[in-house]
Amino acid sequence: MKFISFEKSGVAGYGAVIGDRVVDLSKSFSDRYADMRAVLEADALPELQKAAEGSTGDYDLADVTLLRPVTNPRMTICVGVNYANRNAEYKDGSKEASFPSLFMRTPQSLVAHGEDIHRPPESDQLDYEGEIVLVIGKSGRRIPEDQALDHVAGVTIMNEGTLRDWIRHAKFNVTQGKNFDRSGAMGPWFVTMDEMPDMLDLRVTTRVNDEVRQDDTTASMMYPIPYLINYISTFTELHPGDIIATGTPTGAGARFDPPRYLKPGDVVEVEVEGVGILRNQIADEFPA
């Protein structure tokens, strides 16, 4: 089932999407679960799913404003350079790493489906990175790989927008270029694991103005999803509502010659098999 966080008439809520209708579950459950993170922390998704089944919905999907699926994650961990041949795109002569590269994103660096992604005035090197994203549903530390997917509540989508020149301002980190406010996006919803296709061969495609730029499956990952969950949970306990972005395929704009960075008016779509399409337009943070 598709679960969303949304706003209607200035009031935030959460619910399920059935067809083109929204079931407002927060009307019945907000006294127990304040938001989607609280739903996940209480392991209440099955309860909400049962309540939504057979409903005709409360609103048309077009009449609500979508928010990020989990508006207040405790942490958002992103994986870098995780698809075959991605390391070669950097053209720096470096060898492939033995372990995943990881970094964090702040909540305010990501907008929701349908909102503008901002190109800041400090850089004209805004780039796209389409990614498959895990929403954690069950706490765990040192999670075995064969149990890893049991800890995932669902799958959503990220455009892990990056300011390429700002990820090179220091020698050992990419934090700045990955965390400009409103430089990326996540959504439109997350889909529960019972409705997802094979997670080990799941396709992600990125289009810019209808042109396919990235297209690959998780079968090409150097560090598969169960391994990522095991590795990350080794050093930090995962909690419900935590977000893991699993890396982007080859084809980012920086890797073209000359580079093809995003400009105001561009429309970026990231499509993940079984989930749907995350769509955002690019706008200057301070339009002329």
DRENVEX-497396 format. One line per field, with one value per residue (C-alpha): residue number from 1; y, z negated, x negated. Coordinates in steps of 0.02 Angstrom, whole numbers. Example, Ala and Ser with C-alpha at 12.3 -4.5 7.8 and 13.67 -1.06 7.14 Angstrom:
residues 2
resi	1,2
c2	-225,-53
c3	-390,-357
c1	-615,-684
This chain:
residues 288
resi	1,2,3,4,5,6,7,8,9,10,11,12,13,14,15,16,17,18,19,20,21,22,23,24,25,26,27,28,29,30,31,32,33,34,35,36,37,38,39,40,41,42,43,44,45,46,47,48,49,50,51,52,53,54,55,56,57,58,59,60,61,62,63,64,65,66,67,68,69,70,71,72,73,74,75,76,77,78,79,80,81,82,83,84,85,86,87,88,89,90,91,92,93,94,95,96,97,98,99,100,101,102,103,104,105,106,107,108,109,110,111,112,113,114,115,116,117,118,119,120,121,122,123,124,125,126,127,128,129,130,131,132,133,134,135,136,137,138,139,140,141,142,143,144,145,146,147,148,149,150,151,152,153,154,155,156,157,158,159,160,161,162,163,164,165,166,167,168,169,170,171,172,173,174,175,176,177,178,179,180,181,182,183,184,185,186,187,188,189,190,191,192,193,194,195,196,197,198,199,200,201,202,203,204,205,206,207,208,209,210,211,212,213,214,215,216,217,218,219,220,221,222,223,224,225,226,227,228,229,230,231,232,233,234,235,236,237,238,239,240,241,242,243,244,245,246,247,248,249,250,251,252,253,254,255,256,257,258,259,260,261,262,263,264,265,266,267,268,269,270,271,272,273,274,275,276,277,278,279,280,281,282,283,284,285,286,287,288
c2	0,179,288,476,628,775,944,990,1164,1205,1052,915,734,561,427,299,321,207,242,431,452,487,399,521,402,543,587,422,388,556,544,392,426,609,581,447,426,391,264,174,182,100,-34,22,10,-154,-71,77,-35,-133,28,92,-67,-49,138,254,390,563,676,673,653,812,911,880,946,804,816,706,532,542,727,712,564,542,525,513,412,415,292,354,267,106,53,-39,80,230,247,258,409,511,493,519,356,297,114,53,60,-94,-25,92,280,361,536,620,740,865,865,1042,992,890,951,846,783,927,1062,1161,1108,1263,1305,1418,1576,1508,1375,1333,1150,1077,894,754,582,463,340,198,241,130,182,87,11,-94,-50,-150,-152,-267,-334,-495,-483,-624,-524,-352,-330,-374,-204,-106,-33,23,102,280,386,522,646,664,836,885,1046,970,1108,1118,933,974,1117,1003,849,717,765,803,875,1051,1002,875,987,1152,1191,1125,1054,879,791,637,557,551,411,249,80,-61,-210,-331,-241,-218,-318,-407,-288,-367,-324,-163,-32,154,276,463,578,761,847,672,620,462,500,355,180,29,-99,-145,-301,-182,-124,-155,-159,-239,-176,-314,-280,-93,-120,-238,-121,38,-47,-105,69,146,74,97,160,169,318,322,343,255,317,174,262,321,236,304,449,600,766,797,645,712,806,947,926,944,1029,1072,1240,1333,1260,1086,946,796,632,485,325,170,8,-33,139,271,437,579,738,910,1067,1167,1350,1477,1508,1694,1716,1862
c3	0,33,-122,-119,-228,-162,-197,-167,-200,-300,-413,-407,-406,-343,-249,-110,77,165,350,364,192,20,-136,-279,-416,-530,-562,-654,-721,-760,-943,-954,-815,-785,-617,-502,-605,-758,-656,-611,-789,-851,-716,-668,-478,-474,-579,-459,-307,-371,-406,-230,-137,-47,-78,61,-8,-81,48,226,231,337,196,63,50,32,-100,-115,-161,-332,-373,-525,-507,-648,-517,-329,-276,-94,-5,125,275,262,442,558,660,554,479,656,691,571,686,539,551,382,345,296,108,-2,-101,-62,-63,-176,-218,-300,-232,-332,-318,-248,-103,-28,39,77,242,348,258,342,314,288,378,256,312,251,387,562,543,475,525,512,434,444,299,221,39,-110,-251,-407,-503,-637,-754,-747,-781,-691,-584,-490,-302,-295,-411,-339,-233,-385,-454,-302,-308,-128,21,84,208,195,313,213,284,273,297,380,346,162,130,166,44,-79,-60,-154,-154,-38,-170,-99,79,20,-99,-19,-73,50,167,179,162,89,118,173,50,-14,41,-86,-59,-26,139,195,335,310,210,280,459,442,581,558,704,707,843,872,984,1040,1089,1001,911,787,801,701,572,398,474,522,344,276,101,108,-1,-134,-152,-170,-312,-397,-375,-432,-582,-638,-694,-731,-784,-652,-709,-629,-513,-474,-290,-186,-9,79,212,391,558,689,796,681,770,710,806,978,1084,1065,902,913,753,709,756,704,794,809,751,667,648,550,573,466,516,404,322,452,508,409,513,478,575,553,502,448,261,298,471,574
c1	0,-56,-72,-92,-112,-12,64,246,315,159,173,41,95,51,143,148,166,288,300,314,395,322,384,355,299,241,424,445,270,186,235,120,-6,-48,-133,-202,-360,-252,-153,-315,-381,-221,-229,-54,-64,35,171,179,174,322,417,386,434,599,610,667,555,581,498,438,249,239,321,188,11,-111,-247,-400,-337,-420,-431,-545,-664,-789,-925,-946,-1098,-1153,-1266,-1389,-1468,-1368,-1334,-1453,-1563,-1511,-1686,-1757,-1646,-1751,-1903,-2021,-2118,-2058,-2022,-1851,-1827,-1816,-1669,-1524,-1546,-1417,-1358,-1207,-1076,-976,-785,-779,-892,-749,-581,-427,-358,-297,-395,-532,-712,-819,-979,-1073,-1161,-1328,-1339,-1278,-1329,-1166,-1158,-1030,-1052,-903,-899,-800,-765,-725,-609,-657,-511,-595,-738,-898,-1084,-1207,-1064,-1110,-1095,-969,-855,-889,-732,-624,-677,-615,-439,-437,-524,-520,-620,-751,-828,-987,-1028,-1211,-1310,-1463,-1589,-1537,-1573,-1756,-1778,-1867,-1974,-1876,-1692,-1546,-1429,-1417,-1374,-1245,-1150,-1103,-926,-795,-928,-851,-683,-601,-430,-295,-252,-324,-259,-252,-365,-222,-190,-371,-454,-621,-730,-887,-840,-739,-748,-778,-769,-805,-740,-779,-652,-595,-772,-833,-996,-1008,-936,-995,-940,-996,-1076,-1219,-1249,-1423,-1347,-1173,-1032,-1042,-1229,-1200,-1077,-1198,-1346,-1256,-1176,-1348,-1397,-1226,-1060,-926,-757,-583,-572,-758,-798,-932,-965,-1053,-1158,-1136,-1178,-1296,-1239,-1241,-1255,-1434,-1495,-1449,-1576,-1538,-1440,-1251,-1199,-1019,-947,-789,-639,-712,-597,-677,-583,-650,-552,-572,-490,-343,-343,-304,-379,-456,-440,-514,-553,-713,-705,-834,-828,-822,-744,-804
